[in-house]
Amino acid sequence: MLADQNLVFSTVAGGQPVTATAQSTLAYDIFNGNMLAVASGVYTTPGIIGNATVFGEDLGLGRGKGTPQIEVFSGTGTPAAATSLDIQLQGAVDPGTGNTSGCTYVAYIGTEAIPLASILASSRLARFDFPQRRVGAALPRFIALNYVVVGSAFTGLTLTSYINLGGTSAQTTLGNYAANY
């Protein structure tokens, strides 16, 4: 898989320590294509796209077409204490405030509760496709993750999450193009 170090949701070296329910340290700005702080990252003013001032994009599933995925991995330590973990992919529309502190994140998709016994060291805990647009719902400008801890606080849990840009083997993708293209 291809991972860009500039598209990492949890920026702490070695993974984001998660003890209680918390959001990823960074959010992905679909409009600018970069990462910024979830709580107060400054971004550019809303762009005008056609006659809309609030940007959103419906990437759909698009299997085999390079649609990005969000992946979450556990760190090298073995966690203890908490009952379970639920990982949610969240989106927020552009609040027009000039920073992300005015954003209200809504869960688009999530895992089932992952029991403590299933959270092993250095394992993939979740993979999400960018969600399709819900009918009547506003399209998000910002994408973030929310780590919901159930029970007492975790000890020893670190998470690394990023946007996966696709496979590392050109063999599987190049064979799909028509000749002379």
URGIDA-V969385 format. One record per helix or strand of 2 or more residues. SS is the DSSP state (H for helix, E for strand). FROM is the first residue (numbers start at 1). TO is the last residue. If there is no record, write none. Layout:
ss->SS from->FROM to->TO
ss->SS from->FROM to->TO
This chain:
ss->E from->3 to->8
ss->E from->16 to->17
ss->E from->22 to->23
ss->E from->26 to->29
ss->E from->34 to->37
ss->E from->69 to->74
ss->E from->84 to->92
ss->H from->100 to->102
ss->E from->106 to->110
ss->E from->114 to->115
ss->H from->116 to->118
ss->E from->124 to->129
ss->E from->142 to->150
ss->E from->158 to->164
ss->H from->170 to->174
